[in-house]
């Protein structure tokens, strides 16, 4: 959160004391924030690991072999996040891009909890799995999914109950994206209920399987955007985005269940 907190602080300072252009102020603010977070992070890292001797366990080839699919997966997720916006810009107007992006950002609020839990759970998943503590591994998956779901539930309820009210904060014209926001939220509900599927696959040596699932979802996302946006506008883009999100989450849930005999999907019991 510090990256965005510093960005807000720098934005307020720049707009108050300097006469930067309207569009350059956010760029400068975010850039300064990233630099500050980088410096602070490096200081903490050097203090934490000072005096610890490194020990090479894996060769560079082994590291690249494992990390390349992870990099590709992250790139595909980034492309999916931007593909609908880019294609709205191709097929529709700039106003549609702006309205859609506001709805998308509101829907993505639910990802804050998911990201926070994943950052803590990921190393524990790797530790329990690679030390063959499978009962603990399965229990950790179920517990993390429950934490993600119940922590995100209040946010989802507010977004589902007051979509127009929340959108109107950005301007009255943004309330027209109510349906778009609700469609995007359907995808986020499944994303939350599926748990940490991406990290489970990557922490258990199945990064290539996750990469292939995401590549399929990306292709389908692009095809759906091409077919739906010209006819249905931003609602079509929302359907394409939600469907691809459902596809790669549920495919990962099924793969993990078949491979490790544990369901990551949220259940009451």
C-alpha positions as CSV (number, residue, x, y, z in Angstrom):
1,X,0.0,0.0,0.0
2,X,3.0,2.3,0.6
3,X,3.5,2.8,-3.2
4,X,0.0,4.3,-3.6
5,X,0.1,6.2,-0.3
6,X,3.3,8.0,-1.4
7,X,1.8,8.6,-4.8
8,X,-1.1,10.4,-3.2
9,X,1.2,12.4,-1.0
10,X,3.5,13.4,-3.9
11,X,0.4,14.2,-6.0
12,X,-0.9,16.6,-3.4
13,X,2.5,18.3,-2.9
14,X,3.1,18.7,-6.6
15,X,-0.3,20.2,-7.3
16,X,0.1,22.6,-4.4
17,X,3.6,23.9,-4.9
18,X,4.5,23.3,-8.6
19,X,2.8,24.3,-11.8
20,X,3.1,21.0,-13.6
21,X,0.9,20.2,-16.6
22,X,-2.4,18.5,-15.8
23,X,-1.4,15.1,-17.3
24,X,2.2,15.1,-16.1
25,X,1.5,15.5,-12.3
26,X,0.2,11.9,-11.8
27,X,3.2,10.6,-13.8
28,X,5.7,12.4,-11.6
29,X,3.9,11.5,-8.4
30,X,3.8,7.8,-9.2
31,X,7.4,7.8,-10.4
32,X,8.6,9.5,-7.2
33,X,6.5,7.1,-5.1
34,X,8.1,4.0,-6.8
35,X,11.6,5.4,-6.2
36,X,10.9,6.1,-2.5
37,X,9.5,2.6,-2.0
38,X,12.5,1.1,-3.8
39,X,14.9,2.9,-1.5
40,X,13.1,2.1,1.7
41,X,12.8,-1.6,0.7
42,X,16.5,-1.8,-0.1
43,X,17.4,-0.4,3.3
44,X,15.2,-2.9,5.1
45,X,16.6,-5.8,2.9
46,X,20.2,-4.8,3.6
47,X,19.5,-4.5,7.4
48,X,17.7,-7.8,7.5
49,X,20.2,-9.9,5.6
50,X,23.4,-8.2,6.7
51,X,26.1,-10.8,7.6
52,X,24.2,-13.7,6.1
53,X,26.3,-15.8,3.7
54,X,24.7,-16.8,0.4
55,X,24.8,-20.5,-0.7
56,X,24.2,-21.6,-4.2
57,X,21.7,-24.5,-4.4
58,X,20.4,-24.2,-8.0
59,X,22.2,-23.4,-11.2
60,X,21.3,-20.4,-13.3
61,X,19.8,-22.7,-15.9
62,X,17.5,-24.3,-13.3
63,X,16.5,-20.9,-12.0
64,X,15.7,-19.6,-15.5
65,X,13.8,-22.8,-16.4
66,X,11.5,-22.3,-13.4
67,X,11.2,-18.5,-13.5
68,X,10.5,-18.0,-17.2
69,X,7.0,-19.6,-17.1
70,X,6.3,-17.4,-14.0
71,X,7.4,-14.3,-15.9
72,X,5.2,-15.3,-18.9
73,X,2.2,-15.9,-16.6
74,X,2.6,-12.5,-15.1
75,X,2.9,-11.0,-18.6
76,X,-0.3,-12.8,-19.7
77,X,-2.2,-11.6,-16.7
78,X,-1.1,-8.0,-17.5
79,X,-2.2,-8.4,-21.1
80,X,-5.6,-9.7,-20.0
81,X,-6.0,-6.7,-17.7
82,X,-5.3,-4.3,-20.5
83,X,-6.8,-6.1,-23.6
84,X,-10.4,-5.0,-23.0
85,X,-9.4,-1.4,-22.4
86,X,-7.2,-1.3,-25.6
87,X,-10.0,-2.9,-27.7
88,X,-12.6,-0.5,-26.4
89,X,-10.3,2.2,-27.5
90,X,-10.1,0.6,-31.0
91,X,-13.8,-0.1,-31.4
92,X,-15.4,2.7,-29.3
93,X,-14.7,6.2,-28.0
94,X,-12.3,7.6,-25.5
95,X,-15.3,8.4,-23.2
96,X,-16.2,4.6,-23.2
97,X,-12.6,3.8,-22.2
98,X,-12.7,6.2,-19.3
99,X,-16.1,5.0,-18.1
100,X,-15.0,1.3,-18.4
101,X,-11.8,1.9,-16.5
102,X,-13.6,3.4,-13.5
103,X,-15.9,0.4,-13.3
104,X,-12.9,-1.9,-13.7
105,X,-10.9,-0.2,-10.9
106,X,-13.9,-0.5,-8.6
107,X,-14.3,-4.2,-9.3
108,X,-10.5,-4.7,-8.8
109,X,-10.7,-3.4,-5.2
110,X,-11.6,-7.0,-4.2
111,X,-8.1,-8.0,-5.3
112,X,-6.5,-6.2,-2.4
113,X,-7.3,-8.9,0.1
114,X,-6.4,-11.7,-2.4
115,X,-3.0,-10.1,-3.0
116,X,-2.3,-9.6,0.7
117,X,-3.2,-13.2,1.6
118,X,-1.2,-14.6,-1.3
119,X,2.0,-12.7,-0.3
120,X,1.8,-14.5,3.1
121,X,0.5,-17.9,1.9
122,X,2.9,-18.4,-1.1
123,X,6.1,-19.3,0.9
124,X,4.1,-21.5,3.3
125,X,2.6,-23.4,0.4
126,X,6.1,-24.0,-0.9
127,X,7.4,-25.0,2.5
128,X,4.7,-27.5,3.3
129,X,4.6,-29.1,-0.2
130,X,8.3,-29.4,-0.7
131,X,8.7,-30.9,2.7
132,X,6.0,-33.5,1.9
133,X,3.6,-32.2,4.7
134,X,0.6,-32.8,2.5
135,X,-2.0,-32.7,5.2
136,X,-0.8,-29.4,6.4
137,X,-0.6,-28.3,2.7
138,X,-4.2,-29.1,2.1
139,X,-5.3,-27.5,5.3
140,X,-3.4,-24.3,4.5
141,X,-5.2,-24.1,1.1
142,X,-8.6,-24.4,2.6
143,X,-7.9,-21.9,5.4
144,X,-6.5,-19.3,3.0
145,X,-9.5,-19.6,0.7
146,X,-11.8,-19.0,3.7
147,X,-9.8,-16.0,4.8
148,X,-9.9,-14.5,1.3
149,X,-13.6,-15.1,0.9
150,X,-14.8,-13.8,4.3
151,X,-12.4,-10.8,4.2
152,X,-13.6,-9.8,0.7
153,X,-17.3,-10.5,1.3
154,X,-18.1,-7.0,2.9
155,X,-16.4,-5.3,-0.1
156,X,-18.4,-7.4,-2.5
157,X,-21.7,-6.7,-0.7
158,X,-21.1,-2.9,-0.8
159,X,-20.2,-3.0,-4.5
160,X,-23.2,-5.1,-5.4
161,X,-25.7,-3.0,-3.3
162,X,-24.5,0.5,-4.3
163,X,-22.9,0.4,-7.8
164,X,-24.5,3.6,-9.1
165,X,-23.7,5.5,-5.9
166,X,-20.0,4.4,-5.9
167,X,-19.7,5.1,-9.6
168,X,-21.2,8.6,-9.3
169,X,-18.3,9.7,-7.1
170,X,-16.3,10.0,-10.3
171,X,-19.0,12.0,-12.0
172,X,-22.7,11.6,-12.8
173,X,-21.9,10.3,-16.3
174,X,-20.1,7.3,-14.8
175,X,-23.3,5.9,-13.3
176,X,-24.1,4.5,-16.7
177,X,-21.5,1.8,-16.1
178,X,-23.6,0.1,-13.4
179,X,-24.3,-3.0,-15.5
180,X,-20.6,-3.2,-16.5
181,X,-19.5,-3.1,-12.9
182,X,-22.0,-5.8,-11.9
183,X,-20.7,-8.1,-14.7
184,X,-17.1,-7.5,-13.7
185,X,-18.0,-8.3,-10.1
186,X,-19.3,-11.8,-11.1
187,X,-15.9,-12.6,-12.3
188,X,-14.3,-11.2,-9.2
189,X,-16.6,-13.4,-7.0
190,X,-15.3,-16.5,-8.7
191,X,-11.8,-15.2,-8.5
192,X,-12.1,-14.8,-4.7
193,X,-13.9,-18.1,-4.2
194,X,-11.2,-20.0,-6.2
195,X,-8.5,-19.1,-3.7
196,X,-4.8,-18.8,-4.4
197,X,-4.8,-21.1,-7.4
198,X,-2.0,-19.3,-9.3
199,X,0.4,-19.4,-6.4
200,X,-0.5,-23.0,-5.5
201,X,0.5,-24.1,-9.1
202,X,3.6,-22.0,-9.1
203,X,4.8,-23.0,-5.6
204,X,4.4,-26.7,-6.4
205,X,6.4,-26.9,-9.6
206,X,3.4,-26.6,-12.0
207,X,4.2,-23.1,-13.3
208,X,4.1,-24.4,-16.9
209,X,0.6,-25.7,-16.4
210,X,-0.5,-22.4,-15.1
211,X,1.2,-20.6,-18.0
212,X,-0.7,-22.8,-20.5
213,X,-4.1,-22.2,-18.7
214,X,-3.5,-18.4,-18.8
215,X,-2.4,-18.4,-22.5
216,X,-5.7,-20.2,-23.4
217,X,-7.7,-17.7,-21.4
218,X,-5.9,-14.8,-23.0
219,X,-6.7,-16.1,-26.6
220,X,-10.4,-16.5,-25.6
221,X,-10.4,-13.1,-24.0
222,X,-9.2,-11.4,-27.1
223,X,-11.6,-13.3,-29.4
224,X,-14.6,-12.4,-27.1
225,X,-13.5,-8.8,-27.0
226,X,-13.4,-8.6,-30.8
227,X,-16.8,-10.3,-31.1
228,X,-18.7,-8.5,-28.3
229,X,-17.3,-4.9,-28.0
230,X,-18.6,-3.7,-31.5
231,X,-22.1,-4.9,-30.6
232,X,-22.4,-4.5,-26.9
233,X,-19.8,-1.9,-26.1
234,X,-18.3,-1.8,-22.6
235,X,-20.8,-4.4,-21.4
236,X,-19.3,-6.8,-24.0
237,X,-15.8,-6.1,-22.7
238,X,-17.0,-6.8,-19.2
239,X,-18.4,-10.2,-20.3
240,X,-15.1,-11.1,-22.1
241,X,-13.1,-10.1,-19.0
242,X,-15.3,-12.0,-16.5
243,X,-15.5,-15.1,-18.7
244,X,-11.7,-15.3,-19.1
245,X,-11.3,-14.8,-15.3
246,X,-13.8,-17.6,-14.7
247,X,-12.1,-19.8,-17.2
248,X,-8.5,-19.7,-15.8
249,X,-9.6,-19.8,-12.2
250,X,-12.0,-22.8,-12.6
251,X,-9.5,-24.6,-14.8
252,X,-6.8,-24.1,-12.2
253,X,-9.2,-25.3,-9.4
254,X,-10.0,-28.5,-11.5
255,X,-6.3,-29.1,-12.2
256,X,-5.3,-28.7,-8.5
257,X,-8.1,-31.1,-7.4
258,X,-7.1,-33.7,-9.9
259,X,-3.4,-33.4,-9.1
260,X,-3.4,-33.0,-5.3
261,X,-6.9,-34.2,-4.3
262,X,-7.8,-30.9,-2.6
263,X,-10.4,-28.4,-3.6
264,X,-9.3,-24.7,-3.5
265,X,-12.9,-23.5,-4.2
266,X,-14.7,-22.0,-1.2
267,X,-17.3,-24.2,0.5
268,X,-19.3,-23.6,3.7
269,X,-18.0,-26.8,5.3
